[in-house]
Amino acid sequence: RPTVLLLDDLHLIDEGTAETLEALVGIATSGATESGEARSLPLLATYTGPRWATAAARRLVEGLSASGRLRALDLSPLTPDETGEVLRDLLGLKEVPRAFKLWFFRETHGGPLQLLQTVACLAEEKLLYPAGGRWQADLESLEGLPLPEDAAAALGRRFARLPESARRVLEHLSGLG
């Protein structure tokens, strides 16, 4: 049965976590199976690139990548133009106004998940809305608006707007994995 070990947000790890992961990777990728085949557990990691990573994460990724035991997906922040492309596709626009693209880039720091969560948050709060076949937002009214700091905060904000009964169900389900 194929199995992959996914290491999410690898860029955030500290030295102790890096040492633990190195040991686990060594165990998971060494030796043989009961049938005598070489043991191999494919590793996949999400990682925002060396610019945003801790020193421990950079060292771990470089070492495991050089040995061929890790394939890392670089999830570096989007550029302003890439932010505009995502907005264009997400909102079904032919063209994204420059001010609109730059506002979203500035607020999300180019983070793809943060961009998606910000769009969802603004749409749910009716601050981003469809009108006349286009999505509209008054960028001046959005200035200074307290937006979630990160994707987790955006999800928390959305969670908080759910009815109490729905929140209780989700809290129980989250404990089940």
Protein Blocks (a to p, Z undefined) as FASTA:
>chain_A
ZZddddehklmpcfklmmmmmmmmmmmmgcjdfkopacddddddddebjklpcfklmmmm
mmmmmnopaccddfbdcdfklmmmmmmmmnopabdcfklmmmmmmmnnopaklmmmmmmm
mmmnopacceehiacddfklmgopacdfblmlmmmmmmmmpcfklmmmmmmmmmnZZ
